[in-house]
Amino acid sequence: MGEPSRGRPVPPVDWRAVTARSVAAVRMIDASVPSVTRLWNYLVGERDNFEADRAAAKRLRAAAPLLPQLVHAGRAFYRRAVGYLAAEAGIRQFIDVSLGMPTSGVTHEAAQRAAPDARVVYVTSDPVALNHARALLRSSGNSTVSWVRADAGDTAAILAGAAQALDLGEPVAVVMIDILNFVEDPGGVISRLMAALPSGSFLAVLQVVRDERLLAGERRWNRIIRVPLFLRDRGEVARWLEGLELVEPGIVEVHQWRPAGGDRDYPLGLPLLGVVARKP
């Protein structure tokens, strides 16, 4: 790959500057139907969502009052994990298979804070996220960030797209936060992705686990959202990672994974697991 060009953190984007073409594309989206990506965008405190997404999120919070804590703790883990990968593990290439939009607190920000030359490829199939991404790339001029349109389960498309921007012969970190809950065969996806990457690559995973406090929310989600939600247990998560080396402290509740000063504590525990693993 050679020496990557030195990037710089991406500045905030004024979404009002999106071109007429992008606006027209967004208008073709059915705003009356809640989207997983836009709903999650609302839950993490962003504004790129519609009334249908906000209404669905409120119904989910009513059924699962623990949801805001899961969102907050998951985002904090996300930032710590990516920061660790860039600052301590020395990773300079990231594939983020994502639900998110390029707004704030995302992979390129966390990675480039520690390593301005880090390169990030986002993967999403959501058209709203893709149109925001195009606006981001035009506005920032940051050549270290790119996007691939692919479903989370289409590993061939993910790898082919990522290879246009990254050197897949060098270590890569695959970041799968807030996405595996919606993938039917996460073990297969992880196995195929990690098999294609070299020794020294990493994987960061977050997964909501089955808990009685979330069962009503799971049922409501699967009634009102087209994409099914899958809750798993710790044993399933462990099986996804067979053959990989777990970074200490291993598979833990997300707030227990290398907590930083100022992080919240959750004395009753959270049914949300986080883990970072290395390919030997």
C-alpha positions, 0 to 999 in steps of 0.5 A: 500500500505504501505510506498513506497520505496524512489525513485530517479530522473531518469538519462538521458538515452543513447538510443544507449544502447538499446538492439538489441531486442528493435532495431529490434522491432523499425525497424518493425515500418513503418517509412514512416507514421507519428505517433502522438507520434513521431510528438509530440516528434519532436514538443517539441524539442526531437529527437525520430522521423523520417523524415515523422514525421518531414515533417508532423510537418512542414506542420502543423506549416505552416498551424497553425503558433500558434502551437509552442506557444501552444506546449511551453505553454502546456509543461510549464503547464504540469510541473507546474500542476505535480509540484503542485500535488506532492509538494502542494497536496501531491500526491505520485501516478500518472497515465499519459495517455500520448502521450510522450516518457520518455525523458525530462520534463515528469511526473516522473521528475516533480513529483520526483523533489518535492517528490522522492518517487512518483510513476508513471505509464505511459500509451501509445499504441505507440510501439516506446514509449514502446521500449524507456520505456523498455530501460529507466527502464533497464538503470535507475533501478528506480522501481518507474516508470512503463508502461502500454500498452493500448489505452487511451480509454481503461479504464479497461486496464489502471486501471488493469495495474496501479494496478500492481504498485500503490495502487488504494485505495489511492489517485492518480493523473491522468494526461491527457496532449496532449492526449484528443485532440485525444480521441473521448469520453473524458468525458466518459474516465474521468468519468470511471477513476475518478469513480474508484479512491478514494476521494482525487484523482486529474485530470490534463487536457489540451485541445486545443479549437476551434479557427479560428487561428487553423482551417486550421491546424485542416483540414491539420492534419486530412488529413495527420495523421491517428488519428483524431484531435478534437477541443472542446470548454470551455463548453465541457471541463467544462462538463467533470469535473462535480462532481469534485472540480476545483483547483484555478484558474479553467479552464483557458488558460494554461499560466494563470494557476498558472504562475511561474517566467519566464513564457511567457505571451501571450497577444493575448490569447491562444486557449489552456485550462488547469485545475486541479480538485480534486475528493471530 
